[in-house]
């Protein structure tokens, strides 16, 4: 590379940085801290200043979202319905169903026999919350949980329902929640992305997860989630090629940045600066990621807390431990997807396996964060895309039954991060079919999560193709009853 050409490119960078003095001391300080911003244009900097985030003092700094993909049954987890047990085999009353739509898997059934949970429920903690016997470890931390039993959604099939929770829309090409938070708040650690994704697979029937769920949509590509794998390279293509050392890599990136800066000056294409930012992030991650993903130095007490599976890469327990490590190192949003909750048949056996996968590690994550003084500033979310029907799908037996999709009412829980602890919110009818008290729509949930992060969900917007978009679309209200 010609030395004169390189100096020309670097001078362009210096001129651009100095020109930013007109934007004020705050912008210059931001530019000095966030190296990638040195390559962005004035328009982007002004938009960042206009967002003025956070809008108010946040309750939480980070989020760990434990998404149970496939929709765990609320009737076998947190919504205890003794009436269903008494009504075993009886027909679902028309007055309860009220003609509500069904999926194609049960729409042709001649009858809808009610079936209660195969598993026992007990009350735990000072909150006296009902929890299934499947979750002994979560039962032990129940007073740290905020259980919402009145969630409801619009989608009745997995893909649109999952996409709706993650992006605020049932169709693709919308930014995910993690991308919105990356766009609005950025990362606390310049050596790590703001948004990371971890995948695991359970023992039950699985539903697919797709990269559109952690896509940045129409936002800048640097806001998309970075997926970690359970291979020798936790982030694919991050390692240097054979025969290339770190100093060579640094020189190559400097030369590439100089050429890209000249190209940006000529074409003013923001994708050029995005590529430079991603190259720089990858370079910094080469040092940070191996250290964070190394669990060999975790104390025996931590391994015992999460269980032995936490040492097996790609398991739910290992991902929960990694989520804690990423979060405490400043990653803004860590998204886990655990597949296997699609219980259309053989529900009791499948639920036993799934619960065993997630119970100890989920409770351990909450306990671990609390012991480290991080739970108050870290919001933990646990739940799926919708619930399960109170009637049986297919053949019915007390120990062998299935449940279809049910978007009308289901349960999730949250912990830490500014939500009330030891709380049960909302209530369904005696049959667990319809919500009776305090309904919480998906958009309400999203608005509340954003509020906990210090964001007014109506103000974090992005103009695309002539329309102003936001995570909650044109809906959603903050559920203040859930906020401590």
DAJOJO-V523621 format. One record per residue. RES is the residue in one small letter. OMEGA is omega in whole degrees, -180 to 180 (none if undefined). BURIAL is I if it has 24 or more other ideal C-beta (glycine too) atoms within 12 Angstrom, else O. D_FIRST is the distance of its C-alpha to the first C-alpha in Angstrom with 1 decimal. Layout:
RES & OMEGA & BURIAL & D_FIRST
RES & OMEGA & BURIAL & D_FIRST
//
This chain:
x & -178 & O & 0.0
x & -177 & O & 3.8
x & -180 & O & 6.3
x & 180 & O & 8.8
x & 179 & O & 7.5
x & -179 & O & 7.2
x & 178 & O & 10.6
x & -180 & O & 12.0
x & -179 & I & 11.7
x & 176 & O & 13.2
x & 175 & O & 15.8
x & -180 & I & 16.8
x & -179 & I & 17.5
x & 180 & O & 19.5
x & -180 & O & 21.4
x & -179 & I & 22.3
x & -179 & I & 23.6
x & 179 & O & 25.7
x & -178 & O & 27.1
x & 178 & I & 28.6
x & -180 & O & 31.0
x & -179 & O & 33.3
x & 177 & I & 33.8
x & -176 & O & 35.6
x & -179 & O & 35.3
x & -179 & O & 35.7
x & 179 & I & 32.6
x & 178 & O & 30.5
x & 178 & O & 31.9
x & -180 & I & 31.0
x & -180 & I & 27.5
x & 180 & O & 27.1
x & -177 & O & 28.6
x & -175 & I & 27.0
x & -178 & I & 23.2
x & -178 & I & 22.8
x & 178 & I & 25.0
x & -177 & I & 22.5
x & -177 & I & 20.8
x & -178 & I & 24.2
x & -177 & I & 25.9
x & -178 & O & 29.1
x & -180 & O & 31.3
x & 180 & I & 30.6
x & 179 & I & 31.2
x & 178 & O & 34.4
x & 179 & I & 35.6
x & 179 & I & 35.0
x & -180 & O & 37.1
x & 179 & O & 39.8
x & 175 & I & 40.2
x & -177 & O & 41.1
x & -4 & I & 41.2
x & -179 & I & 43.2
x & 178 & O & 46.1
x & -176 & O & 48.5
x & -179 & O & 48.7
x & 171 & I & 47.7
x & -178 & I & 49.9
x & 176 & I & 47.1
x & -174 & I & 43.5
x & -180 & I & 42.6
x & 168 & I & 44.0
x & -175 & I & 44.5
x & -180 & I & 45.9
x & -174 & I & 47.7
x & -179 & I & 48.2
x & -170 & I & 50.9
x & -178 & I & 49.9
x & 172 & I & 52.9
x & 175 & I & 55.3
x & -179 & I & 57.5
x & 175 & I & 61.2
x & -176 & I & 62.3
x & 175 & I & 65.8
x & -178 & I & 64.8
x & -171 & I & 62.6
x & -176 & I & 63.7
x & -176 & I & 66.3
x & -178 & I & 69.6
x & 179 & I & 72.2
x & 179 & O & 75.5
x & 179 & I & 77.0
x & 179 & I & 74.9
x & 179 & I & 76.2
x & -174 & O & 79.8
x & -176 & I & 79.1
x & 177 & I & 77.7
x & 179 & O & 78.2
x & -178 & O & 79.5
x & 174 & O & 78.1
x & -178 & I & 75.6
x & 177 & O & 77.7
x & -180 & O & 77.0
x & 177 & O & 77.3
x & -178 & I & 74.3
x & 177 & I & 72.0
x & 174 & O & 73.1
x & -178 & O & 71.6
x & -173 & I & 68.0
x & 179 & O & 65.6
x & 174 & O & 64.9
x & 178 & I & 62.1
x & -178 & O & 62.8
x & 179 & O & 63.4
x & -179 & I & 66.6
x & -179 & O & 67.7
x & 180 & O & 69.9
x & 178 & O & 71.7
x & -179 & O & 75.5
x & -178 & O & 75.6
x & -176 & I & 73.5
x & -180 & I & 75.1
x & 178 & I & 74.2
x & 178 & I & 72.8
x & -178 & I & 72.3
x & 175 & I & 69.9
x & -172 & I & 70.6
x & 178 & I & 69.4
x & 174 & O & 71.3
x & 173 & I & 70.2
x & 177 & O & 71.0
x & -175 & O & 70.5
x & 172 & I & 68.3
x & 176 & O & 67.6
x & 180 & O & 69.0
x & -178 & I & 67.7
x & 180 & O & 69.9
x & 177 & I & 67.3
x & 177 & I & 68.1
x & -179 & I & 65.6
x & 177 & I & 65.9
x & 177 & I & 66.7
x & -170 & I & 63.4
x & -180 & I & 61.5
x & -179 & O & 63.1
x & 176 & I & 60.0
x & 177 & I & 59.3
x & -178 & I & 63.0
x & 179 & O & 62.6
x & -173 & I & 60.0
x & -178 & I & 61.9
x & 171 & I & 62.4
x & -173 & I & 58.7
x & 169 & I & 58.5
x & -175 & I & 58.9
x & 178 & I & 60.2
x & -177 & I & 60.2
x & -173 & I & 62.7
x & 174 & I & 62.6
x & 172 & I & 59.2
x & -176 & I & 59.3
x & -178 & I & 56.9
x & -175 & I & 57.1
x & -178 & I & 55.4
x & 177 & I & 57.5
x & -168 & I & 55.0
x & -172 & I & 52.2
x & 179 & I & 49.0
x & -179 & I & 49.9
x & 177 & I & 51.5
x & 179 & I & 48.6
x & -180 & I & 46.2
x & 179 & I & 48.6
x & -173 & I & 48.5
x & -173 & I & 44.8
x & -178 & I & 43.9
x & 179 & I & 47.1
x & -179 & I & 47.4
x & 179 & I & 48.7
x & -178 & O & 46.0
x & 179 & O & 42.3
x & 170 & O & 39.3
x & 178 & I & 40.4
x & 176 & I & 38.6
x & -180 & I & 40.1
x & 179 & I & 41.8
x & 179 & I & 38.9
x & 177 & I & 36.4
x & -180 & I & 38.7
x & 175 & I & 38.9
x & 179 & I & 35.2
x & -175 & I & 34.9
x & -171 & I & 37.7
x & -178 & I & 37.3
x & -179 & I & 33.8
x & 176 & I & 33.5
x & -176 & I & 34.9
x & -177 & I & 32.1
x & 180 & I & 28.4
x & -180 & I & 27.6
x & 177 & I & 29.8
x & 179 & I & 30.4
x & -170 & I & 33.5
x & -179 & I & 35.0
x & -175 & I & 35.4
x & 180 & I & 37.5
x & -177 & I & 39.6
x & 173 & I & 41.7
x & -177 & I & 44.8
x & -179 & I & 47.6
x & -175 & I & 51.3
x & -177 & I & 54.3
x & 178 & I & 55.7
x & -175 & I & 54.9
x & 169 & I & 51.4
x & -175 & I & 49.9
x & 169 & O & 46.3
x & -172 & I & 43.6
x & -176 & O & 40.6
x & 178 & O & 37.2
x & -178 & I & 38.6
x & 175 & I & 40.5
x & 177 & I & 37.5
x & 174 & I & 35.5
x & 178 & I & 34.4
x & -179 & I & 35.9
x & 173 & I & 35.1
x & 178 & I & 33.6
x & -175 & I & 29.8
x & -180 & I & 28.6
x & 180 & I & 27.7
x & 179 & I & 31.5
x & -180 & I & 32.3
x & 176 & I & 33.8
x & -177 & I & 31.8
x & 174 & I & 33.9
x & 180 & I & 34.5
x & 178 & I & 35.7
x & 179 & I & 38.0
x & 178 & O & 35.7
x & 176 & O & 33.8
x & -177 & O & 30.9
x & 173 & I & 32.7
x & -175 & I & 29.8
x & 175 & O & 28.5
x & 179 & O & 24.8
x & -176 & I & 24.2
x & 176 & O & 23.7
x & 176 & O & 20.4
x & 180 & O & 20.3
x & 180 & O & 21.7
x & 179 & O & 19.6
x & 178 & O & 17.3
x & -174 & O & 18.2
x & 180 & O & 18.2
x & 177 & O & 15.6
x & 179 & O & 13.1
x & -180 & I & 14.2
x & 180 & O & 13.9
x & 180 & O & 10.2
x & -179 & O & 9.6
x & 177 & I & 12.1
x & 179 & I & 10.8
x & 180 & I & 7.5
x & 179 & I & 10.0
x & 179 & I & 12.4
x & 178 & I & 10.6
x & 179 & I & 10.2
x & 178 & I & 13.8
x & 176 & I & 15.1
x & 178 & I & 14.3
x & 179 & O & 16.0
x & 178 & I & 18.8
x & -177 & O & 19.4
x & -172 & O & 19.9
x & 179 & O & 22.0
x & -180 & O & 23.4
x & -178 & O & 23.6
x & 179 & I & 24.6
x & 178 & O & 23.5
x & 180 & I & 19.8
x & 178 & I & 20.6
x & 179 & I & 22.7
x & 179 & I & 20.0
x & 180 & I & 17.9
x & -179 & I & 21.2
x & 175 & I & 22.0
x & -178 & I & 18.7
x & 178 & I & 19.5
x & 179 & I & 23.1
x & 180 & I & 22.4
x & -180 & I & 20.4
x & 179 & I & 23.3
x & -179 & I & 25.9
x & 177 & I & 24.7
x & -173 & O & 26.6
x & -172 & I & 29.4
x & 180 & I & 30.5
x & -180 & O & 31.5
x & -177 & O & 33.5
x & -177 & I & 35.4
x & 178 & I & 36.2
x & -179 & O & 37.6
x & -176 & I & 41.3
x & -178 & O & 42.4
x & 178 & O & 42.9
x & -179 & I & 45.1
x & -180 & O & 48.7
x & -179 & O & 51.5
x & 179 & O & 53.2
x & 177 & I & 50.3
x & 179 & I & 50.3
x & -179 & O & 54.0
x & -178 & I & 53.8
x & -176 & I & 51.5
x & -174 & I & 53.0
x & 180 & O & 51.7
x & -179 & I & 49.7
x & 177 & I & 47.2
x & -180 & I & 45.8
x & -177 & O & 45.2
x & 177 & I & 41.9
x & 176 & I & 42.4
x & 179 & I & 46.0
x & -180 & I & 47.3
x & 178 & I & 48.1
x & -180 & I & 44.6
x & 176 & I & 43.1
x & 178 & I & 45.5
x & 178 & I & 44.5
x & 178 & I & 40.8
x & 177 & I & 41.6
x & -178 & I & 43.2
x & 178 & I & 40.2
x & -178 & I & 37.7
x & -179 & I & 40.1
x & 175 & I & 40.7
x & 169 & I & 37.0
x & 176 & I & 36.7
x & -172 & I & 36.2
x & -173 & I & 38.1
x & 177 & I & 39.4
x & -177 & I & 39.9
x & 173 & I & 41.4
x & 170 & I & 43.4
x & 177 & I & 44.9
x & -175 & I & 47.7
x & 173 & I & 49.1
x & -174 & I & 52.6
x & -174 & I & 55.1
x & -168 & I & 56.3
x & 177 & I & 59.9
x & 177 & I & 61.9
x & 178 & I & 64.0
x & -173 & I & 64.8
x & -177 & I & 63.8
x & -179 & I & 65.4
x & 179 & I & 63.8
x & -179 & I & 60.3
x & 178 & I & 60.7
x & 180 & I & 61.6
x & -179 & I & 58.4
x & -179 & I & 56.2
x & 178 & I & 57.9
x & 178 & I & 57.5
x & -165 & I & 53.8
x & -171 & I & 53.3
x & -176 & I & 56.3
x & -176 & I & 55.5
x & 179 & I & 51.7
x & 178 & I & 52.2
x & 180 & I & 54.9
x & 180 & I & 52.8
x & 180 & I & 49.8
x & 179 & I & 52.2
x & -179 & I & 53.9
x & 178 & I & 50.6
x & -179 & I & 49.2
x & 179 & I & 52.6
x & -179 & O & 52.8
x & -179 & O & 49.3
x & -176 & O & 50.4
x & -174 & I & 47.9
x & -179 & I & 50.3
x & -178 & I & 51.3
x & 179 & I & 47.7
x & 178 & I & 46.8
x & 176 & I & 48.4
x & -179 & I & 49.2
x & 179 & I & 50.2
x & 177 & I & 52.0
x & -179 & I & 53.2
x & -172 & I & 52.8
x & 171 & I & 52.7
x & -178 & I & 56.5
x & -178 & I & 59.7
x & -176 & I & 62.3
x & 175 & I & 65.7
x & 177 & I & 68.9
x & -175 & I & 70.4
x & 170 & I & 69.8
x & -180 & I & 67.7
x & -177 & I & 69.5
x & -176 & O & 72.1
x & 171 & I & 73.3
x & -176 & O & 74.3
x & -177 & O & 74.3
x & -179 & O & 71.8
x & -179 & O & 69.8
x & 176 & I & 68.7
x & 178 & I & 65.7
x & 180 & I & 64.6
x & 179 & I & 62.9
x & 179 & I & 60.4
x & -179 & I & 61.8
x & -172 & I & 59.9
x & -177 & I & 62.9
x & 177 & I & 62.9
x & -172 & I & 60.9
x & 168 & I & 59.8
x & 168 & I & 56.6
x & 174 & I & 56.2
x & 177 & I & 54.0
x & 177 & I & 53.9
x & 170 & I & 52.6
x & 174 & I & 50.3
x & 175 & I & 53.2
x & 179 & I & 55.5
x & 180 & I & 59.1
x & 180 & I & 59.8
x & -175 & O & 62.9
x & 170 & I & 63.3
x & -173 & I & 64.4
x & 178 & I & 63.8
x & -180 & I & 65.4
x & 175 & I & 68.0
x & 180 & I & 68.8
x & -176 & I & 72.3
x & 180 & O & 74.4
x & 180 & I & 72.9
x & -174 & I & 69.3
x & -179 & I & 68.7
x & 178 & I & 68.5
x & 177 & I & 67.3
x & -176 & O & 70.2
x & 169 & O & 68.6
x & 178 & O & 65.3
x & 178 & I & 63.1
x & 178 & I & 59.3
x & 178 & I & 57.2
x & 179 & I & 53.6
x & 175 & I & 52.5
x & 177 & I & 54.7
x & -179 & I & 53.1
x & 179 & I & 49.6
x & -180 & I & 50.7
x & 177 & I & 52.2
x & 179 & I & 49.1
x & 180 & I & 47.0
x & 179 & I & 49.6
x & 178 & I & 49.5
x & 178 & I & 45.8
x & -175 & I & 46.6
x & 169 & I & 45.9
x & -173 & I & 48.3
x & 179 & I & 47.7
x & -177 & O & 48.8
x & 178 & I & 46.1
x & -173 & I & 42.9
x & 177 & I & 42.2
x & -178 & I & 39.4
x & -177 & O & 39.8
x & -180 & O & 38.8
x & 175 & O & 40.0
x & -180 & O & 42.4
x & 177 & O & 44.1
x & -179 & O & 43.9
x & 171 & I & 43.5
x & -178 & I & 44.3
x & -176 & I & 44.9
x & 179 & I & 48.6
x & 178 & I & 48.6
x & -174 & O & 51.7
x & 171 & O & 53.8
x & 173 & I & 54.1
x & 180 & I & 55.9
x & 177 & I & 55.4
x & -175 & I & 58.0
x & 180 & O & 58.9
x & -178 & O & 61.6
x & -171 & I & 58.8
x & -179 & I & 57.1
x & none & O & 58.3
//
